[in-house]
Amino acid sequence: MRTNQWKDDDDLVVFRTCYSSLEAGLIRGVLENNEIPYLVSDGDYYGMSPYIKVPASRLEDAERALEEARKMGEQMAEGGE
């Protein structure tokens, strides 16, 4: 499944509101790596924060993937323990 495709009957839900385009890009990379479809808003539009939507059926997968990436980042920062 391409990252920008989802089933027509699957509602998109807000997964994260990001503080910056950089944060949105990092999360987007995690979702792409886990083959989770997503939609990223244009965060620069009228100064609004970017947000990321995922299909409702993949919300738990997205949460799990982001948590695993966070844990991996913490382990790397601690020297790979």
C-alpha positions as a Markdown table, in Angstrom:
| # | Residue | x | y | z |
|---|---|---|---|---|
| 1 | Met | 0.0 | 0.0 | 0.0 |
| 2 | Arg | 1.4 | 3.4 | -0.9 |
| 3 | Thr | 1.6 | 5.8 | 2.0 |
| 4 | Asn | -0.9 | 8.2 | 0.5 |
| 5 | Gln | -3.6 | 5.7 | -0.1 |
| 6 | Trp | -6.3 | 4.3 | 2.2 |
| 7 | Lys | -9.6 | 2.6 | 1.9 |
| 8 | Asp | -12.5 | 4.9 | 0.9 |
| 9 | Asp | -14.6 | 3.7 | 3.8 |
| 10 | Asp | -11.8 | 4.3 | 6.4 |
| 11 | Asp | -12.2 | 7.7 | 8.1 |
| 12 | Leu | -9.0 | 9.8 | 8.6 |
| 13 | Val | -8.4 | 10.9 | 12.1 |
| 14 | Val | -5.9 | 13.3 | 13.5 |
| 15 | Phe | -2.9 | 11.3 | 14.8 |
| 16 | Arg | -0.6 | 14.2 | 15.8 |
| 17 | Thr | -0.5 | 18.0 | 15.8 |
| 18 | Cys | 3.1 | 19.0 | 15.4 |
| 19 | Tyr | 5.1 | 21.9 | 16.7 |
| 20 | Ser | 7.1 | 22.3 | 13.5 |
| 21 | Ser | 7.5 | 21.0 | 10.0 |
| 22 | Leu | 10.7 | 19.2 | 11.1 |
| 23 | Glu | 8.7 | 17.2 | 13.7 |
| 24 | Ala | 6.0 | 16.4 | 11.1 |
| 25 | Gly | 8.8 | 15.1 | 8.8 |
| 26 | Leu | 10.2 | 12.8 | 11.4 |
| 27 | Ile | 6.8 | 11.4 | 12.2 |
| 28 | Arg | 6.1 | 11.0 | 8.5 |
| 29 | Gly | 9.3 | 9.0 | 8.1 |
| 30 | Val | 8.2 | 6.6 | 10.9 |
| 31 | Leu | 4.8 | 6.1 | 9.3 |
| 32 | Glu | 6.4 | 5.5 | 5.8 |
| 33 | Asn | 8.8 | 3.0 | 7.3 |
| 34 | Asn | 5.9 | 1.1 | 8.8 |
| 35 | Glu | 3.8 | 1.4 | 5.6 |
| 36 | Ile | 1.1 | 3.3 | 7.4 |
| 37 | Pro | -0.9 | 5.7 | 5.1 |
| 38 | Tyr | -1.0 | 9.3 | 6.2 |
| 39 | Leu | -1.9 | 12.8 | 5.2 |
| 40 | Val | 0.1 | 15.8 | 6.4 |
| 41 | Ser | -1.4 | 19.3 | 6.4 |
| 42 | Asp | 0.5 | 22.3 | 5.3 |
| 43 | Gly | 1.7 | 23.8 | 8.5 |
| 44 | Asp | 2.8 | 27.1 | 7.0 |
| 45 | Tyr | -0.7 | 27.9 | 5.9 |
| 46 | Tyr | -1.8 | 31.0 | 7.9 |
| 47 | Gly | 0.7 | 30.1 | 10.6 |
| 48 | Met | -1.1 | 27.0 | 11.7 |
| 49 | Ser | 0.7 | 24.0 | 13.2 |
| 50 | Pro | 1.0 | 21.0 | 10.8 |
| 51 | Tyr | -1.0 | 17.9 | 11.7 |
| 52 | Ile | -0.9 | 14.4 | 10.5 |
| 53 | Lys | -4.0 | 12.2 | 9.9 |
| 54 | Val | -4.0 | 8.4 | 9.5 |
| 55 | Pro | -6.9 | 6.0 | 8.7 |
| 56 | Ala | -8.8 | 5.2 | 11.9 |
| 57 | Ser | -8.1 | 1.5 | 11.3 |
| 58 | Arg | -4.4 | 2.1 | 11.5 |
| 59 | Leu | -4.4 | 4.5 | 14.5 |
| 60 | Glu | -3.1 | 1.9 | 17.0 |
| 61 | Asp | -0.4 | 0.8 | 14.5 |
| 62 | Ala | 0.7 | 4.4 | 14.2 |
| 63 | Glu | 0.8 | 4.9 | 17.9 |
| 64 | Arg | 2.8 | 1.7 | 18.3 |
| 65 | Ala | 5.3 | 2.6 | 15.6 |
| 66 | Leu | 5.9 | 6.1 | 17.0 |
| 67 | Glu | 6.5 | 4.6 | 20.5 |
| 68 | Glu | 8.9 | 2.1 | 19.2 |
| 69 | Ala | 10.8 | 4.8 | 17.3 |
| 70 | Arg | 10.9 | 7.0 | 20.5 |
| 71 | Lys | 12.3 | 4.1 | 22.5 |
| 72 | Met | 14.9 | 3.4 | 19.9 |
| 73 | Gly | 16.0 | 7.0 | 19.9 |
| 74 | Glu | 16.3 | 7.0 | 23.7 |
| 75 | Gln | 18.5 | 3.9 | 23.6 |
| 76 | Met | 20.7 | 5.4 | 20.9 |
| 77 | Ala | 21.1 | 8.6 | 23.0 |
| 78 | Glu | 22.1 | 6.5 | 26.0 |
| 79 | Gly | 24.8 | 4.7 | 24.1 |
| 80 | Gly | 22.9 | 1.7 | 22.8 |
| 81 | Glu | 22.2 | 0.0 | 26.1 |
